[in-house]
Structures are given as C-alpha cells and as structure tokens.
Amino acid sequence: MLTVALVLVAVLLAAFATGMYVSMTLGWTALVVGWLFSERPFMDILSNVPWNVMTNATLVALPLFILMGEILLRSGVTEGMYETLSKWTNRLPGGLLHTNIAASAMFACVSGSSAATAATVGGVAIPFLRARGYGEKLMLGSIAAGGTLGILIPPSIVMIVYGVLAEESIGRLYMAGIVPGLVLAFAFMAVILLLVRSDAAAAPAAISATWRERLVGLGKLLPIGALILLVLGTIYAGVATATEAAAFGVVGAIAITALNRRLSMAMLRDTFLATANTTAMIMLILICAFFLQFVVSFLGIPTALSSWVASLNLSKLELVAAICLIYIVLGMFMESLSMVVITLPILLPMLKTMGIDLVWFGIIVVILVEMALITPPVGMNLFILQSIAEGPGVDRRKVIAALYGGIVPFLAAMVAVVVLLFIFPDLALWLPRTARGS
C-alpha cells in the first residue's frame, strides 16, 4: 500500500510540474493509479461518477452564489459602502485601514469569493488610500488579508465544495463560519492597531466626520444590508435552504444593480459568461476530484492510512495539528481550491474514523485556505492586488516587496485564530448546535 501511495503522490507532483490544469491532474492521476494497481474493472464504474456529481442538488447553490457575486461586482455598491464605513472607522488609530477590513467583511456576506472581495475592495481602496498618503505595506497587507474573509464569512463557495465532498450540511457550515469570521476580522483590526502604534506615519490622521454625516451615510448600506438579511437571514431562520437563499440573493443583487442604474444587456451578458466560466471550471475540478476519491477508496488507501495513523496513537488534536502543517506547506505551492479537493478524499475517512467533527474541521480548513490565498509564491489575492496596485509611475518591485511584507502579521493573526479554535471549538460549533437544537 505504501507503493501505491508513493506512486499517487509522484504522479500528482509530476502532473503539476508540467503545468497541467488542476482538473486534468486529478483525472489523469486517478486513471494512471487505477490502471497500475487495480485488477478489477474500475473503468466501468467511473462512468457513474460525473452523473452523481452533476445531479447533486446541493451543488445548484454554487452557480447561484457565483452569479450573485458577479452581479454585485458590477453593481457599483462598493463605492458607497466603503465611503460610509470610512466615516465610522476614521477615529480609530489606523483610520481607513480598518475600513479595508470592515468593507471586506461586509462584502464577504454577499460575495462567497475571496478573489471577488479582494478585487472589489482593492479597486476602491488603493487609489483612495494612496491619495491620502497611507503606507503601501499596511495598505496592501490589510486589503489582501481582508479579502480572505470572502470564503469564511458566509456565503462561501469553498464551504459548498467542502460540504459536498464531506457530505456535511451547507447550512451548518455557514452558521459555523460566522463567529470565527468575526473573530478573524477583529484580529486583523487588532494587528493594525498594534502596527500603527509603532509606525504612526503608515496611517495619517483621517478627516473626521460629523455624526450627521455618519448617520446619513448609513442609507448607502441599506441595499447590501437588505441583501445580507435576505440571503443569510432566510437560512438561519429556517425559511430557506442554502440553494433557495442563493436564488433570493440573485434576485436581490439584480434589484440593487437596477437601482444603481448599472443594469444593462451588456452587463448581464458579461455576468452570465463569467459565471458560466467559473462554474464550469469548479464543476470539472469536482468531477475529477470524485474520480480520484473513488479510485483511492477502491484501492484501500484511506483504510491503510487510517490504520497507520491509529498505530501512531495520536490524539485528535495532534492529528489535526499535523494536517494543518501539511496544509500550510501545500498552500505555498498550490491553488486553494485544488488543495482542498486533492487532500479531502484521502483525509476524510481517517478523520471520520478518529471521530473528528467535520464541521469544526471544515472551518479550520477554510482558514488554512485563506492563508494559502495570501502566502507567496502562488497566493491568488497577492496576484490580484499586485495587478491593481501596479500602474503608471508605480515601481513594480516596490509593490511586490510591500505586498509580501505587509501580509506577514496578518498570517500570524490567522494562526492565532486557528489556535483559538483548537482551544475553544465552540467558537465554530455553538451556533450550528444552538440552531439545530431550536
């Protein structure tokens, strides 16, 4: 069985080294390993895998949440949201840097995508903060870190993928992500407070706003607040499933876009094409991930791995801690979604055998995926913000140095939140347990 596992890892690494797409890497690895080590006709059974994936009703929520995010990306709602939040956070040491976190957390409540959150908030914030003399390091670091909240604070596309692979309730995962998401947002703001104390020049004093300006500005938050209530409120109240709430969200996002006079046939065409592209990519990755999951289970690798882990006499926390270290290393070299779909088919049987709560583990995985999004050299949020921050008269090397240096303290905050989840699992489990009990 060790030979099978080594060949599996070798084929995966070789495929990635050639630059093969994630979906093809997973699919070819499944076929090669199955052909080499299976004496049974597994190819006859593989034809059922795409059908089982494509007919999974839970996955209907995926394109709907992607569509909602794409519509909001073009709705023009971010500018007013950022302006209003800046009036409420400008009195804090660090000023508008806290606005980056608050705006990211609020947009995360209706986005579901880290890349969309980072791109949307970054596109508004970077010119705004540069004009006011904010330091590049903290500015870019706070936006990159804030953008990761897009997959922890629900709705979250990564949670849907995890829920399907782990056969866990999407609604419970969404509820479990709320408290850790808020804790992480406050941890980011605490990092900003500490850093600004040692480098006041990085965050110039912001222009103060009157209470009247703040209260009047809240009107610009009403549309996105109503959308949050429509999507998340219906899930938590038990009125709608995650899929039905996603459909409500799409209708609400279209209404907001129409109110902002951004709705047009050209805008809808671009939105539908972008949604189709993203959905097709994720679905193909999922199909190939289930191919790999089936072949790996067919060959008995999870059972052998579980037996080996059991022989080590590791506690539950020691096992999860070891998995966390593996994810941190993988996050330096792999795209976040592929990291999840490659590892879960191997890890899940072992986690179930050890009796580890998969909802709690799922929140830890999402935070580790967030870390991967801002970990060099392949962090997706870093590439997005680099492309936004570069421009005429801007030194590319200085942007990269500021971006890579700026994310370090926020990575430390993520590690601290993971440690908190180890010590206090109820940070993730209290809300879904309470909701289920009621």
C-alpha positions in Angstrom: 0.0 0.0 0.0 3.0 2.3 0.6 4.0 1.8 -3.0 0.5 2.8 -4.2 0.6 6.0 -2.0 4.1 6.9 -3.2 3.1 6.5 -6.9 -0.1 8.5 -6.3 2.0 11.4 -4.8 4.6 11.1 -7.6 2.0 11.2 -10.4 0.3 14.3 -8.8 3.6 16.1 -8.4 4.7 15.2 -11.9 1.5 16.4 -13.4 1.6 19.7 -11.5 5.3 20.2 -12.5 4.3 20.0 -16.2 1.8 22.8 -15.7 -1.3 20.6 -16.3 -4.6 22.1 -15.2 -5.9 21.0 -11.8 -8.9 19.1 -13.2 -6.7 17.2 -15.7 -4.1 16.5 -13.0 -6.7 14.9 -10.7 -8.3 12.9 -13.6 -5.1 11.5 -15.0 -3.8 10.6 -11.6 -6.9 8.6 -10.9 -6.7 6.8 -14.3 -2.9 6.1 -14.0 -3.0 4.8 -10.4 -6.2 2.8 -11.1 -4.8 1.2 -14.2 -1.5 0.3 -12.5 -2.8 -1.2 -9.3 -6.4 -2.3 -9.8 -7.2 -5.8 -11.1 -10.9 -5.1 -11.1 -12.7 -3.3 -13.9 -12.9 0.1 -12.2 -13.3 1.9 -15.5 -16.9 0.5 -15.9 -17.9 2.2 -12.6 -16.2 5.5 -13.3 -18.9 6.5 -15.8 -21.3 6.9 -12.9 -19.1 9.5 -11.1 -19.9 12.5 -13.3 -23.6 11.7 -13.2 -23.6 11.5 -9.4 -21.7 14.8 -9.1 -23.8 16.7 -11.7 -27.1 15.6 -10.2 -26.2 16.6 -6.7 -28.9 19.1 -5.7 -26.7 20.8 -3.2 -24.4 22.0 -6.0 -27.2 24.1 -7.5 -26.2 26.7 -4.9 -22.8 27.0 -6.4 -23.6 28.8 -9.7 -26.2 30.9 -8.0 -23.8 32.3 -5.4 -21.2 32.8 -8.1 -23.8 34.7 -10.2 -24.8 36.8 -7.2 -21.1 37.8 -6.6 -20.6 38.6 -10.3 -23.6 40.8 -10.4 -22.6 42.7 -7.2 -19.1 43.1 -8.6 -20.6 45.2 -11.4 -23.4 46.8 -9.3 -21.5 49.9 -8.0 -22.5 49.1 -4.4 -18.9 49.0 -3.1 -18.0 52.7 -3.5 -20.9 53.9 -1.3 -20.3 51.1 1.2 -16.6 52.0 1.5 -17.3 55.7 1.9 -19.8 55.2 4.6 -17.7 52.7 6.6 -14.7 55.1 6.4 -16.7 57.7 8.3 -17.3 55.2 11.1 -13.8 53.8 11.4 -11.7 57.0 10.8 -11.5 57.8 14.6 -9.6 54.5 15.3 -5.8 54.5 15.2 -5.1 53.3 11.7 -8.1 55.1 10.2 -9.0 53.9 6.8 -7.0 50.7 7.2 -9.8 49.4 9.4 -12.3 50.4 6.7 -10.5 47.8 4.4 -11.3 45.1 6.9 -14.9 46.3 7.6 -15.7 46.7 3.9 -14.2 43.2 3.2 -16.2 41.6 6.0 -19.4 43.3 4.8 -18.9 42.4 1.1 -18.0 38.8 2.2 -21.5 38.5 3.5 -22.9 38.6 -0.1 -19.9 37.5 -2.2 -18.7 34.0 -1.4 -15.4 34.5 -3.1 -12.1 35.7 -1.7 -10.9 36.8 -5.1 -14.0 38.9 -5.8 -13.8 40.5 -2.3 -10.1 41.4 -2.7 -10.6 42.8 -6.2 -13.7 44.8 -5.4 -12.4 46.4 -2.2 -8.9 46.8 -3.6 -10.1 48.6 -6.7 -11.9 51.2 -4.5 -9.4 51.4 -1.6 -6.0 51.5 -3.2 -6.5 54.8 -5.1 -8.4 56.3 -2.1 -5.6 55.4 0.4 -2.7 56.4 -1.9 -4.2 59.8 -2.3 -4.2 60.3 1.5 -0.6 59.1 1.9 -1.1 55.7 3.6 1.9 53.4 3.7 1.9 50.8 1.0 2.8 47.9 3.3 -0.1 48.1 5.7 -2.5 49.3 3.0 -1.8 46.3 0.7 -1.5 43.8 3.6 -4.8 44.8 5.1 -6.7 44.6 1.8 -5.1 41.2 1.0 -6.0 39.8 4.4 -9.5 41.3 4.4 -10.2 39.8 1.1 -9.7 36.3 2.5 -12.8 36.8 4.7 -14.8 36.3 1.5 -14.7 32.5 2.0 -15.0 32.3 5.8 -17.9 34.7 6.4 -20.9 33.0 4.7 -22.0 32.5 2.0 -18.8 30.8 0.8 -18.1 28.9 -2.4 -15.3 26.9 -0.7 -17.7 25.8 2.0 -20.1 24.5 -0.6 -17.3 22.4 -2.2 -16.2 21.2 1.2 -19.7 20.3 2.3 -20.3 18.3 -0.9 -17.0 16.4 -0.5 -17.5 15.8 3.2 -21.3 15.2 2.9 -21.9 17.9 5.6 -24.8 20.4 5.7 -24.0 23.6 3.9 -26.3 25.5 6.3 -24.4 24.2 9.4 -21.1 25.1 7.8 -22.4 28.6 7.1 -23.5 29.0 10.7 -20.2 27.7 11.9 -18.3 30.3 9.9 -19.9 33.4 11.4 -18.2 33.7 14.8 -14.7 32.6 13.6 -15.1 35.1 10.7 -15.9 38.0 13.0 -13.1 36.9 15.4 -10.7 36.9 12.5 -11.9 40.3 11.3 -11.3 41.8 14.8 -7.9 40.0 14.9 -6.9 41.8 11.7 -8.1 45.1 13.2 -6.0 44.4 16.3 -3.0 43.8 14.1 -3.5 47.2 12.5 -3.8 48.9 15.9 -0.5 47.3 17.1 1.4 48.1 13.9 0.2 51.7 13.8 1.4 52.3 17.3 5.0 51.5 16.2 4.7 53.3 12.8 2.2 56.2 13.0 3.4 57.5 9.6 1.9 54.5 7.9 -1.6 55.7 8.7 -2.1 59.5 8.6 -4.9 61.1 10.6 -8.2 60.8 8.7 -10.6 63.6 8.1 -13.2 63.5 10.9 -16.9 63.1 10.1 -19.8 64.5 11.9 -22.5 62.3 13.5 -25.0 63.6 11.0 -22.7 62.6 8.0 -22.3 59.1 9.6 -26.0 58.6 10.1 -27.0 59.9 6.7 -24.3 57.7 5.1 -26.0 54.6 6.6 -28.5 54.9 3.8 -25.8 53.6 1.4 -25.5 50.4 3.4 -29.2 49.6 3.3 -29.2 47.8 0.0 -26.3 45.5 0.9 -27.7 45.1 4.5 -31.1 44.0 3.0 -29.3 41.5 0.7 -27.4 40.0 3.7 -30.7 39.7 5.6 -32.3 38.1 2.5 -29.6 35.5 2.0 -28.3 34.7 5.4 -31.4 35.6 7.4 -33.6 33.1 5.5 -31.0 30.3 6.1 -30.7 31.0 9.8 -34.4 31.4 10.3 -35.0 28.0 8.6 -37.1 29.6 5.9 -34.9 28.6 3.0 -32.1 26.1 2.2 -28.7 27.4 1.0 -29.8 26.9 -2.6 -33.1 28.8 -2.2 -31.3 31.6 -0.3 -28.8 31.8 -3.2 -31.7 32.3 -5.6 -33.1 35.0 -3.4 -29.7 36.6 -3.4 -29.5 36.7 -7.2 -32.9 38.5 -7.4 -31.8 40.9 -4.7 -28.4 41.6 -6.5 -30.2 42.3 -9.8 -32.6 44.7 -7.9 -29.6 46.6 -6.4 -27.9 46.8 -9.7 -31.1 48.2 -11.3 -31.5 50.8 -8.5 -27.9 51.9 -9.1 -28.7 52.2 -12.9 -25.9 49.7 -13.8 -28.3 47.0 -15.2 -27.9 46.5 -19.0 -27.9 43.7 -21.5 -24.1 44.1 -21.9 -23.6 43.9 -18.2 -25.8 40.8 -17.9 -24.0 39.1 -20.8 -20.6 39.7 -19.2 -22.0 38.4 -15.9 -23.5 35.2 -17.3 -20.3 34.4 -19.2 -18.1 35.0 -16.2 -20.5 32.8 -14.1 -20.5 30.0 -16.7 -16.7 30.0 -16.9 -16.2 29.9 -13.2 -18.9 27.3 -12.6 -17.6 25.0 -15.4 -14.1 25.2 -14.0 -15.2 24.3 -10.5 -17.5 21.5 -11.7 -14.8 19.9 -13.8 -12.4 20.0 -10.8 -15.1 18.4 -8.6 -15.8 15.6 -11.1 -12.2 14.8 -11.4 -11.8 15.0 -7.6 -14.5 12.5 -7.1 -12.8 10.3 -9.8 -9.7 10.4 -7.6 -11.7 9.9 -4.4 -13.3 6.8 -5.9 -10.1 5.2 -7.1 -8.3 6.0 -3.8 -11.1 4.3 -1.9 -11.3 1.5 -4.4 -7.6 0.7 -3.8 -8.0 0.8 0.0 -5.6 3.7 0.6 -7.7 5.5 3.2 -8.2 2.3 5.2 -4.5 1.6 5.2 -3.7 5.3 6.1 -6.2 5.2 8.9 -4.7 2.1 10.3 -1.2 3.6 10.1 -2.3 6.8 11.9 -4.1 4.7 14.5 -0.8 2.9 15.2 0.9 6.2 16.0 -1.5 6.7 18.9 -2.1 10.4 18.0 -4.8 12.3 19.8 -7.5 14.1 17.7 -5.8 17.5 18.2 -2.4 16.1 17.4 -3.7 14.6 14.1 -5.5 17.9 13.1 -2.4 19.9 14.0 -0.3 17.7 11.7 -2.8 18.1 8.9 -2.7 21.9 9.5 1.1 21.9 9.0 0.6 19.9 5.7 -2.0 22.4 4.5 0.3 25.4 5.3 3.1 23.9 3.3 0.8 22.9 0.4 -0.7 26.4 0.4 2.7 27.8 -0.6 2.7 25.9 -3.9 -0.9 25.0 -4.7 -4.1 26.9 -5.7 -6.5 26.9 -2.8 -9.5 25.0 -4.2 -7.3 22.3 -5.7 -5.6 21.9 -2.3 -8.9 21.1 -0.8 -10.2 18.7 -3.4 -6.9 16.8 -3.7 -6.5 16.2 0.1 -10.0 15.7 1.4 -10.6 12.3 -0.4 -7.6 10.9 1.4 -8.2 12.7 4.8 -11.9 12.3 5.3 -12.1 8.5 6.0 -9.3 9.0 8.5 -11.0 11.9 10.2 -14.3 10.0 10.4 -12.5 7.0 12.0 -11.0 9.3 14.6 -14.4 10.8 15.4 -13.4 14.4 14.5 -16.3 16.8 14.0 -16.2 17.6 10.3 -18.0 21.0 10.7 -15.3 22.2 13.1 -12.5 20.7 10.9 -14.1 22.4 7.9 -13.8 25.9 9.4 -10.1 25.2 10.2 -9.6 24.1 6.6 -11.2 27.3 5.3 -8.9 29.4 7.4 -5.9 27.4 6.2 -7.2 28.0 2.6 -7.4 31.7 3.5 -3.7 31.6 4.5 -2.9 30.0 1.2 -4.5 32.9 -0.7 -2.0 35.3 0.8 1.0 33.0 1.0 3.8 33.5 -1.6 4.6 32.5 -4.2 1.2 31.4 -5.5 -1.3 33.3 -3.3 -4.2 34.3 -5.5 -5.0 37.5 -3.6 -1.4 38.6 -4.0 -1.6 38.4 -7.8 -5.0 40.2 -7.8 -3.8 43.1 -5.7 -0.4 43.3 -7.5 -2.3 43.8 -10.8 -4.5 46.5 -9.2 -1.6 48.3 -7.4 0.7 48.4 -10.4 0.3 51.3 -12.8 2.0 54.3 -14.5 4.7 55.7 -12.3 4.5 52.8 -9.8 7.6 50.7 -9.2 6.6 47.0 -9.6 9.4 45.8 -7.3 8.3 48.1 -4.5 4.7 46.9 -4.9 5.7 43.3 -4.6 8.0 44.0 -1.6 5.3 45.9 0.2 2.7 43.3 -0.5 4.8 40.3 0.6 6.0 42.2 3.7 2.5 43.5 4.5 0.8 40.1 4.8 3.2 38.6 7.4 1.5 40.0 10.6 -2.0 39.1 9.2 -0.8 35.5 8.6 0.2 35.4 12.3 -3.3 36.5 13.2 -4.8 33.6 11.2 -2.5 31.2 13.0 -3.7 32.7 16.3 -7.4 32.2 15.3 -6.7 28.5 14.4 -5.1 28.0 17.8 -8.2 29.6 19.4 -10.4 27.1 17.5 -8.3 24.3 18.9 -8.7 25.6 22.5 -12.4 26.7 22.1 -14.1 24.5 19.5 -17.4 26.1 20.4 -16.3 29.2 18.5 -17.4 27.3 15.5 -19.8 24.7 16.9 -22.0 26.8 19.3 -24.1 28.5 16.6 -25.0 25.4 14.5 -25.6 23.4 17.6 -27.9 26.0 19.0 -29.8 26.4 15.7 -30.3 22.7 15.3 -31.5 22.4 18.9 -34.1 25.1 18.4 
